[in-house]
């Protein structure tokens, strides 16, 4: 128990020292390009169009990832568990999975979630 308390206190002490050093020591990086946010594939400007374009891109990417992970994880485990005992279940479940993903894609397409710029 004392080793755990010592580890906790020493970790807290090191974190406090590093936080204080970050605030006390001057920032020597004065390059404007390094301080600007990185926009993949876009010019580094501070216009609203780039902001809206980036937010739409990241929102649609997040939505696609969420749909994929929430649908594929349970289905994959269900198929892996039942493939040995019921091999005929692979095609209907895979087809249902693809239909669900296609419906989600069509829904996003109709609502304009895939359009990044107008």
TORSE-645387 format. One record per residue (C-alpha): residue number from 1; residue in three letters; z, x, y. Coordinates in steps of 0.1 Angstrom, whole numbers, m for minus. Example, Ala and Ser with C-alpha at 12.3 -4.5 7.8 and 13.67 -1.06 7.14 Angstrom:
TORSE-645387
1:ALA:78:123:m45
2:SER:71:137:m11
end
This chain:
TORSE-645387
1:UNK:0:0:0
2:UNK:8:28:24
3:UNK:m26:44:17
4:UNK:m43:11:27
5:UNK:m23:9:59
6:UNK:m32:46:66
7:UNK:m69:39:60
8:UNK:m68:8:83
9:UNK:m50:27:111
10:UNK:m72:57:109
11:UNK:m104:37:109
12:UNK:m92:17:139
13:UNK:m82:49:157
14:UNK:m117:64:151
15:UNK:m134:32:162
16:UNK:m113:31:195
17:UNK:m121:68:202
18:UNK:m158:63:196
19:UNK:m158:32:219
20:UNK:m140:50:246
21:UNK:m163:80:243
22:UNK:m193:57:247
23:UNK:m180:42:279
24:UNK:m167:75:294
25:UNK:m196:98:286
26:UNK:m227:93:309
27:UNK:m259:79:297
28:UNK:m284:107:296
29:UNK:m314:86:285
30:UNK:m331:77:318
31:UNK:m366:71:303
32:UNK:m378:37:313
33:UNK:m400:33:282
34:UNK:m370:38:259
35:UNK:m349:13:278
36:UNK:m375:m15:276
37:UNK:m375:m39:247
38:UNK:m401:m32:220
39:UNK:m427:m58:217
40:UNK:m448:m53:185
41:UNK:m484:m57:194
42:UNK:m479:m68:230
43:UNK:m478:m50:264
44:UNK:m443:m43:276
45:UNK:m443:m67:305
46:UNK:m416:m91:317
47:UNK:m437:m122:319
48:UNK:m428:m156:306
49:UNK:m459:m158:284
50:UNK:m449:m127:264
51:UNK:m414:m142:260
52:UNK:m427:m175:248
53:UNK:m452:m158:225
54:UNK:m425:m137:210
55:UNK:m400:m165:206
56:UNK:m427:m187:189
57:UNK:m436:m158:165
58:UNK:m400:m151:156
59:UNK:m391:m188:152
60:UNK:m421:m194:129
61:UNK:m413:m163:109
62:UNK:m376:m173:106
63:UNK:m387:m208:95
64:UNK:m411:m196:69
65:UNK:m384:m172:55
66:UNK:m358:m199:54
67:UNK:m381:m223:36
68:UNK:m392:m196:11
69:UNK:m357:m183:3
70:UNK:m341:m218:1
71:UNK:m368:m230:m22
72:UNK:m376:m200:m43
73:UNK:m341:m189:m52
74:UNK:m329:m220:m71
75:UNK:m363:m226:m87
76:UNK:m366:m190:m99
77:UNK:m332:m191:m115
78:UNK:m339:m225:m131
79:UNK:m371:m212:m145
80:UNK:m356:m180:m158
81:UNK:m328:m199:m175
82:UNK:m350:m226:m191
83:UNK:m381:m206:m199
84:UNK:m369:m195:m233
85:UNK:m358:m229:m245
86:UNK:m385:m250:m227
87:UNK:m416:m229:m220
88:UNK:m437:m260:m211
89:UNK:m416:m266:m180
90:UNK:m431:m236:m162
91:UNK:m463:m252:m150
92:UNK:m448:m285:m136
93:UNK:m420:m268:m118
94:UNK:m443:m241:m103
95:UNK:m467:m268:m92
96:UNK:m439:m288:m75
97:UNK:m427:m256:m58
98:UNK:m462:m250:m44
99:UNK:m466:m286:m33
100:UNK:m432:m284:m14
101:UNK:m443:m252:4
102:UNK:m477:m267:12
103:UNK:m461:m298:27
104:UNK:m439:m276:48
105:UNK:m468:m256:60
106:UNK:m488:m287:69
107:UNK:m458:m301:87
108:UNK:m455:m270:108
109:UNK:m492:m269:115
110:UNK:m493:m305:127
111:UNK:m463:m300:150
112:UNK:m477:m269:165
113:UNK:m452:m244:151
114:UNK:m479:m220:140
115:UNK:m496:m218:175
116:UNK:m483:m188:193
117:UNK:m501:m193:226
118:UNK:m516:m223:242
end
